[in-house]
Amino acid sequence: MEYRLLGRTGVSVSRLCLGSMMFGAWGNPEHDESVRIIHRALDAGINFIDTADVYSQGESEEIVGKALTAGRRDDVVLATKFHMPMGEDPNRQGSSRRWIIRAVEDSLRRLSTDYIDLYQVHRPRTDTDIEETLGALSDLVHQGKVRYIGSSTFPASQIVEAQWVARDRLLQRFVTEQPPYSILTRGIEADVLPTAARHGMGVMTYSPLAGGWLSGRWRKEAGGARPTSPARQRLVARFDMSLPENQRKLEVAEALYEVAEDAGMTLIELAIAFVLNHPAVTSAIIGPRTMEQLESQLPAADVVLSDEILDKIDELVTPGTTINPADSGYDNPALQPAARRR
């Protein structure tokens, strides 16, 4: 397994990062099996694990904690996230100092650890001053509960704002960004990736298989697969085959299957290798639900794509574009109807 420096932190992480969203009620409810998957990933050379408090409402963090209690914690760069609702109380979510201080303690307990290597804001907020968020996170770093802080699914403008505020207020800065990125979801190539590179940020991208569209399951003759996990079943707009955008995704996935087959690799290997090919990407987050899925994804770390293959991919999906905006993960409040009304 190849390793790269995580931005300018000096920390080396594996090119594949193990995402744990599928461990727990949202995906694989069998804790022992999920722990075995995590151990197999570590044995294969992965030293980077990403989770979040909201994944199965804390269950994913608990599973990761179980897997790392057998003397493996110090060998892993452990990342988790906060922001999403963790209950009915409106204050059990977001990026306020009040919630961050509570959320980190809950995550530390579930993960069975006394420190988190990378603590990330799961989504940006426009109702919370970024200085408040960075101030609270900086305190956690000074207390030793968190080593580094990062952002997830931030548009380029808010990445820059956070960097400027950290510099001007002498606060800890985001050292990483975690955006969605796949052959079908290339919007970040236009601004997020160049912006992160200019600020020396590590980039750990999620959903390289585009929510399963590039797993090989979505074929025309099958009439289009259907998401099987509860997590993906909630993302209706990404899988509704009545939408022309998703029909276009099916066409592209079919063509990519042929490209991969001609190159002597699987579509899964092609899709993940494409993400890793971008020089601004540090790690690609893979999110297996089963051991079989993990084994099918591990070989992608060693796949090198030729210029010819990359050109074919560019012909199918124009660089810097996203076929279905619902796959981008971005929810811009400025574009909501209430914000547009005069």
N, C-alpha and C positions, 0 to 999 in steps of 0.2 A: 504494500500500500504506500503510495506517495504522500508526502506531507508538504504543507505550505505554511508560511507565516501568516498569522491572523492579523492582517493589517500591519500596523507598526507596533504591535504589542510585544513582539519577540517570542510569542507562544506559537508552537508548531501544532497544526491540526491536520487530520487526515482529509484527503480530497473528498471522501464520502463522509457525510455526517448522518448519524442514525437519528431519524425523527421518530417520536414515540406517540404521535396522535392516534395511531391505530391500536395502541395497547390499552385495554379497558373496555368499558361498555360501548364506546363509539366504534370499536373494531373487533379485537380479539379479547373476549372476557376471561380467558383462561390465564391466570397470573403465572403459573409455572411455565406454560409454553412461551409466554411473552418474555420471561426471564431467560429462558434458553435461547431465544432469538437474540436478545441483547448480548449474552455471553458469546454466542457464535460470531456476532459482529465484532466484538472486542478481540476475539481470537484471530479474526481475519485481518486485524490491523487498524480497525476503526478506533480512534481515541476521542471522538467528538460526538456528544449526545445532546439532542435538543428536545425539550418538552415545553409544557406550559401549564399553568394552574387550571385553565379552563378545560383541558383535554379530559373528557369523561369526569368533569367536575372534581379534579384532584386525583382520580384513580391512576392516571398515567404516571404522575409524579411518584405515587406510592410504589408502583411496579418498578420504576427506574431505581428508586431507593432500595428496594429489595435486591435488585440485581447487583448493586454496587456495594452491598454491605460485606460481601465476602472478600475483603481486602483489595477491592479493585477501584475504590473511589479516587485515590491519589493518581491513578494512571489515566484518568478521564478528564477531559475538558467538558464540564457540565454546564449546559445552558438551559435556562427556563425563561418564561415570559409572564407578564401580568397585564391587566387592562380589562379583559372581558368580564362580563357579569359572573359573579360567584354566589348568587343568591338573589332574593327578591328585593332586599334592601338596596335602594339606589346608590348608597355610598359604598357598597361592596363591589366596586368596579372603578375603572378610570385611571387617571394619572395624577391624582391629588396626593399631597404628602400624607394625609390621613390614611388613605387606602394603601399606598406603597409600603408604609411602615408595618401595617397589618399583613399585607399580602406576602411580604418576604418572610415573615416569621412562619406563616402557614406553609409556604413552599419548603423552607428549611426543615420543618418538622416532617412533612410528607416524604421528602427526599432523604431523610435520615442522615443529614450532613450539617456541618456548622458553617459552610461557606458555599457560595455559588460562583462559579468561574465567570459566567456571562449572564447578566440580568437584563432582559430586554423589554422595552415597551411594545406590546403586541400590535397596537395601532396608534396613530397620532390622534390628538384631541385638539379641537379648536376652542373648547370651552375652558381649558386649563392652561395657564401661563406655563410655557416650556421652562421658564426659570424655576418655577416651583418644583416641577418634575425633576429637573437636573439637580436642584439643591437637595432634594430628598435622596436621590440616588447617590449623590456625592457623599452624603453623610454615611450611607451604608458602606461605601468603599472605605471611608476613613475608619469605620468600626470593624472592618475586616470581614463583614458578612458577605460582601460582594467584591470580586476582584476587578471586573470590567463591566461596562454598561453598553447597551446597544439598542438599536431601533428595529422595527419590523414594518414593512409595507408603508414606509414614509415616502411621499412624493419628493422630488428633488428640491423643491422650494423649502420644504420643512426640514430636510436634511441640512441644508445650508443655514437656515435660521438657528437650528439647534447647535451647530458648530460655532456660529458667531456668538450666541448667548454664552456658551461655555467659555469661549475665549475672553469675552468682555467681562464676565462675572467671576472669572477664575474658578470655574466649576469643572467637574469631570466631564469629558466629552464622550459622545457615542463613538465607539471604536469599530462597530460593525453595523451593517444593515442587512436585513433578511427580507428580500422581495420574492415574489413569484417569478419563475422564469422557466420557459420550455420552448420548444420549437413552435408551439401554437400560441405562446404568450410571450412575445418579444418586445413589448412596449418599453421595458426598462433599458433596452439598448440605446434609446434615444437620449435619455437624460439621467436616470438614476445611476446606471453603471459608470458613466463618465464622471458624474458628480462625486460618487463614493471614491473613485480612484483619485480624484484631485485632492480629496481630504484624507487620503491614506487609510481609508476604512477597509476592513475585511468584509467580504460579501459571502454570505451563506444563503443560497437560493433554495426556495422550497417548490415542491410540486413539479419536478422535472418530467414526470410522466403525465402532466396536465390532468391530474385527478383520475388517472386510469385510461385516458384517451390514447395514450401512447404505450400501453402495456401489451398490445396485440390482441386484446379482447374485442375491440371495436372494429368489426369488419362488416362490409356491406351485406354479405350473404347471410350474416347472422341478424340482420335488421337492426344493428346497433345494440351493444350491451346495455345493461342497466347497473347503476351503482348498487353494490351489495352492502356496504357498511352504513350504519346510521349517520355517521358524520357526513358522508357524501350525499345521502338521500335528502338531506336538508338543503342542498345547494341546487334547487330546482332549475334555475336559469342556465346552469352549466351543462345540464343533461337533457333538457326538454328537446326532443327531436323534431318538434313542430317548428322550432326556431331556425331560420335560414343560416344563422351563424353556426349552429351546431351541425347542420347538414354539411356546411363547408368544412368544419373540423373533421367530419367523417371522411370526406373526400381526400383531405390532406393526409389523414392517418393511413388511409388505404394506399396512397402513393408512397408514403414513407416506408410502409411495410415492404414494398417492392424495392426501394432503394437499399434498405437494410439487407434484404435477402440477396440482392445482387452483390453486395459487399461482403457477404459471408458472416453476417452478424445478426443478432436479434434486434427487433425494434426497440426493446428496452435498452439494450446496450447503445444503440444509435442515439436514443433520446437523451440518456444521461451523459454520454460522451460529448454530445453537442453542448450541453450546459458547461461542462468542465473545460471545453475548448476555449471559452471566452477568457481572455487574460485578466479581466477584472474580477472573475469569480474565484473565491478561495475554496469553497466546498459546496457540493450539491447535497441537499438533504433528501435522503431516501426514507420512505415511510412504509416499510413492509408490515403486513398484517399476519403473515404466516412465514414459516421457515422456508417454504418453497419460493415465496416472493423474494425473500432476502437473498437466497442463493442465485436467483436469476438476475439480481441487480449488482451483486459484488463484482462480477467480471468487467463491468463498465469502467471501473477505475483505471484499467489498463488499456482501454481502447483508444487508439489515435485515429482521428478522422482526416482523410486527405482533403486537399483543396477542391478536388473534383466533387466529393460528396457534399462538402459545405456549400459549393455553388449550386448543387441540385436542391439542397434545402432552401437556399435563398430564392430559388425560382418558385418554390411552392409557397413560401411565406416570406413576404418582403421584410428585410431587417427593420427593426424598430416598430413593428405592428403587432397587434393582438387581434386575433380573429373574432373572439367573443369578449366584449368588455367585461362581462360577468366573471371572467377568469382572472382578471387583473388584481383582484383583492382590494382595490382602492375604492373608497366611498367618500367622494368629495362633497362636503356639505354645501359648498357654494353652488353646486349644480342641482340641489334639491328644489322642487317647485316653490316651496315657501321662501327660499332665499332669492329666487329669480323674480318674484312678484314685486311690483313697484307700489 
